[in-house]
């Protein structure tokens, strides 16, 4: 299974959006982000306009990396779930398939138990989508990128 970067086609992106929106509704959360381990935002759902999504994505990836260092100090591979409790909002961070980071921000309307339960289901769905992406990559189905010619690229920049 490929563990590096991957090409996210529209079909898989829309499937991810469906999973995130369902997680948002079922967990009574405010916002959900899906980030890769390099700190790039892949997708989000909810009230994202109040967030600096670029900073949130990169800091979340850094948080996972830092806690990975802490985990290794005590003999663990990594901590796959992190929870931060604030005065108003809470943040649940989980690693999905050792490749992606799922961030759920929720308030008092929800609970950490409910969020954890709903995140488990969403993680299963996201892992299935990742397997589909990997299978397509193995078959060489990289969409329209392979069909572009040098002339096509030149015409884009004229």
C-alpha positions in Angstrom: 0.0 0.0 0.0 1.3 3.4 -0.9 2.1 5.6 2.1 3.3 8.7 0.4 1.4 11.4 -1.4 -1.6 10.5 -3.5 -3.7 11.9 -6.3 -7.1 12.7 -5.0 -9.7 12.6 -7.8 -13.0 14.3 -7.7 -14.9 11.1 -7.0 -12.9 10.3 -3.9 -12.9 13.9 -2.8 -16.7 13.9 -2.9 -16.8 10.6 -1.0 -14.5 12.2 1.7 -16.8 15.2 1.9 -19.8 12.9 2.5 -17.9 11.2 5.3 -16.9 14.5 6.9 -20.4 16.0 6.7 -21.9 12.9 8.2 -19.3 12.9 11.0 -20.1 16.6 11.6 -23.8 16.0 11.9 -23.7 12.7 13.9 -21.2 14.0 16.4 -22.8 17.5 16.9 -19.5 19.1 16.1 -18.7 22.6 14.9 -16.1 21.7 12.3 -14.2 18.7 10.9 -10.9 18.8 9.1 -9.0 16.1 7.2 -5.2 16.9 7.0 -2.3 14.9 5.6 0.7 14.2 7.8 2.7 16.9 5.9 0.2 19.5 7.2 -1.8 20.1 4.0 -5.6 20.5 4.4 -7.4 17.9 2.3 -11.0 18.6 3.1 -13.2 20.2 5.7 -16.9 20.4 6.7 -18.7 22.8 9.0 -18.1 26.4 10.0 -14.6 26.8 8.6 -14.8 30.5 8.0 -13.7 31.2 11.5 -10.5 29.3 11.2 -7.1 29.9 9.6 -7.2 26.5 8.0 -3.6 26.6 6.7 -2.2 27.2 10.2 -4.6 24.7 11.8 -3.5 22.0 9.3 0.2 22.6 9.7 0.0 22.9 13.5 -2.1 19.7 13.8 0.5 17.8 11.8 3.2 19.3 14.0 1.2 18.2 17.1 1.1 14.6 15.8 4.8 14.7 15.0 5.7 16.1 18.5 3.5 13.6 20.3 5.1 10.9 18.2 8.4 11.9 19.7 6.9 11.7 23.2 5.4 8.3 22.4 8.8 6.9 21.4 10.2 8.1 24.7 7.9 5.8 26.5 8.2 2.9 24.0 5.1 3.5 22.0 4.9 3.8 18.2 2.6 6.8 18.3 -0.4 8.2 20.1 -3.2 7.7 17.5 -5.7 9.8 19.4 -5.2 13.2 21.0 -7.8 15.3 22.9 -7.5 18.9 23.9 -10.1 20.4 26.2 -10.7 24.2 26.2 -13.1 26.5 28.1 -15.6 26.7 25.2 -14.4 24.1 22.6 -12.6 20.8 22.5 -10.5 19.3 19.8 -10.3 15.5 19.1 -7.4 14.6 16.8 -7.0 11.1 15.4 -4.6 9.4 12.9 -6.4 7.5 10.1 -4.6 4.6 8.4 -1.3 6.1 9.6 -1.6 8.6 6.7 -4.2 11.2 7.5 -5.2 13.3 10.5 -8.9 13.8 11.4 -9.6 16.9 13.5 -13.0 17.4 15.1 -13.8 20.6 17.0 -16.8 20.4 19.2 -18.5 22.4 22.0 -20.6 21.6 25.0 -23.4 20.3 22.7 -21.5 17.1 22.2 -19.2 14.9 24.3 -15.8 13.3 23.8 -17.4 9.8 24.0 -19.9 10.6 21.2 -17.1 12.1 19.1 -14.8 9.1 19.6 -17.6 6.7 18.6 -18.5 8.7 15.5 -14.8 9.2 14.6 -14.3 5.4 14.6 -17.0 4.9 12.0 -15.7 7.8 9.9 -12.1 6.3 10.1 -13.4 3.0 8.6 -15.0 4.9 5.7 -11.9 7.0 5.1 -9.7 3.9 5.2 -12.0 2.4 2.5 -11.6 5.5 0.3 -7.8 5.4 0.8 -7.8 1.8 -0.4 -9.8 2.8 -3.5 -7.2 5.6 -4.2 -4.3 3.2 -3.8 -6.0 0.6 -6.0 -6.6 3.2 -8.7 -3.0 4.3 -8.5 -1.7 0.7 -8.8 -3.8 0.3 -11.9 -2.4 3.6 -13.3 -5.7 5.4 -13.2 -4.4 8.9 -12.5 -7.2 10.7 -14.3 -6.6 13.4 -16.9 -3.0 14.1 -15.9 -1.6 11.4 -18.1 -3.7 12.6 -21.1 -2.1 16.1 -21.1 0.5 16.6 -23.8 3.3 19.2 -23.9 1.2 21.2 -26.4 -1.7 21.2 -23.9 0.6 22.5 -21.2 2.1 25.2 -23.5 -1.4 26.4 -24.5 -2.3 26.8 -20.8 0.5 29.4 -20.4 -0.1 31.4 -23.6 
